[in-house]
Amino acid sequence: MEMLDLFKKKTKHYRDIEPREFNELQEKGGVVLDVRAPKELSEGFVPGYELIDFLDSGFSKKIAQLDREKTYLVYCRSGNRSGKACAMMKEMGFREVYNLDGGIRAWNKYFK
């Protein structure tokens, strides 16, 4: 591996989307996953979410039980944990995974 390879941007196999598109995909049947800790729900939430805490030790086991053929819309507070969750899900063979760019903060700004 050349030194410059360390600085190349890795290819993402999921897409970051804005709140409007996130909402549209949810209306078309997308499953909303909130990967924050339960105490973070006080910051707001996307209606119809399923909470699976990314920092919980059983996170990957819970994700592995989900239907890989469904469309998943994933969010956290700012988009960092949900991006990592999306990458993990794609590696596990999930077909369609989308990350809410900016997380619940972006959602709250858009829908308030």
C-alpha positions as CSV (number, residue, x, y, z in Angstrom):
1,M,0.0,0.0,0.0
2,E,1.4,3.4,-1.0
3,M,1.3,6.2,1.5
4,L,-1.1,8.2,-0.7
5,D,-3.7,5.3,-0.5
6,L,-4.2,6.3,3.2
7,F,-5.6,9.6,2.1
8,K,-7.9,8.4,-0.7
9,K,-11.6,8.7,0.2
10,K,-13.3,5.4,0.7
11,T,-16.2,4.6,-1.6
12,K,-19.5,4.6,0.3
13,H,-22.0,2.0,-0.7
14,Y,-25.0,4.0,0.8
15,R,-26.2,7.4,0.1
16,D,-26.5,10.5,2.3
17,I,-29.9,12.2,1.7
18,E,-31.6,15.4,2.8
19,P,-34.7,15.4,5.1
20,R,-37.1,15.9,2.2
21,E,-36.0,12.8,0.4
22,F,-35.8,10.8,3.7
23,N,-39.4,11.7,4.3
24,E,-40.5,10.7,0.8
25,L,-38.8,7.3,1.0
26,Q,-40.4,6.7,4.4
27,E,-43.8,7.5,2.8
28,K,-43.0,4.8,0.2
29,G,-42.5,2.2,2.8
30,G,-38.9,2.8,4.0
31,V,-38.1,1.5,7.5
32,V,-36.8,4.3,9.8
33,L,-34.0,3.3,12.1
34,D,-32.9,5.7,14.9
35,V,-29.4,4.5,16.1
36,R,-29.1,6.9,19.0
37,A,-29.2,6.1,22.7
38,P,-32.7,6.2,24.2
39,K,-31.8,9.3,26.3
40,E,-31.3,11.2,23.0
41,L,-35.0,11.0,22.0
42,S,-35.6,14.2,23.9
43,E,-33.9,16.0,21.0
44,G,-36.7,14.9,18.7
45,F,-37.3,11.9,16.5
46,V,-38.7,10.9,13.1
47,P,-42.2,9.5,13.5
48,G,-42.4,5.8,13.0
49,Y,-38.8,5.1,14.0
50,E,-37.4,1.8,15.4
51,L,-34.7,2.5,18.0
52,I,-31.5,0.3,17.8
53,D,-28.7,2.0,19.8
54,F,-25.5,1.9,17.7
55,L,-23.4,2.0,20.9
56,D,-25.2,-1.0,22.4
57,S,-23.1,-4.2,22.5
58,G,-25.9,-6.1,20.7
59,F,-26.3,-3.6,17.8
60,S,-24.9,-5.8,15.1
61,K,-26.9,-8.8,16.3
62,K,-30.1,-6.8,16.2
63,I,-29.3,-5.4,12.7
64,A,-28.5,-8.9,11.4
65,Q,-32.1,-9.9,12.3
66,L,-33.7,-7.3,9.9
67,D,-35.0,-8.1,6.5
68,R,-32.1,-7.3,4.0
69,E,-34.6,-6.7,1.2
70,K,-36.3,-3.7,2.7
71,T,-35.3,-0.1,2.3
72,Y,-33.7,1.4,5.5
73,L,-33.6,5.0,6.4
74,V,-31.0,5.5,9.2
75,Y,-30.4,8.6,11.4
76,C,-28.7,9.7,14.6
77,R,-28.0,13.1,16.1
78,S,-25.6,14.5,13.4
79,G,-25.2,11.7,10.8
80,N,-21.9,10.2,12.0
81,R,-23.1,7.1,13.8
82,S,-25.8,6.5,11.3
83,G,-23.2,6.7,8.5
84,K,-21.2,4.0,10.3
85,A,-24.4,1.9,10.7
86,C,-25.2,2.3,7.0
87,A,-21.7,1.1,6.1
88,M,-22.0,-1.9,8.4
89,M,-25.5,-2.7,7.0
90,K,-24.2,-2.6,3.4
91,E,-21.3,-4.9,4.4
92,M,-23.9,-7.3,5.8
93,G,-25.8,-7.5,2.5
94,F,-28.6,-5.0,3.0
95,R,-29.9,-3.8,-0.4
96,E,-31.0,-0.2,0.1
97,V,-29.7,1.9,2.9
98,Y,-29.8,5.7,3.2
99,N,-28.3,8.0,5.8
100,L,-30.0,11.2,6.9
101,D,-27.4,13.8,6.2
102,G,-27.1,16.0,9.3
103,G,-29.2,13.6,11.4
104,I,-32.1,14.7,13.7
105,R,-30.6,18.2,13.8
106,A,-31.2,18.6,10.0
107,W,-34.7,16.9,10.3
108,N,-35.7,19.3,13.1
109,K,-34.6,22.4,11.1
110,Y,-36.4,21.2,8.0
111,F,-39.7,20.2,9.7
112,K,-40.1,23.0,12.2
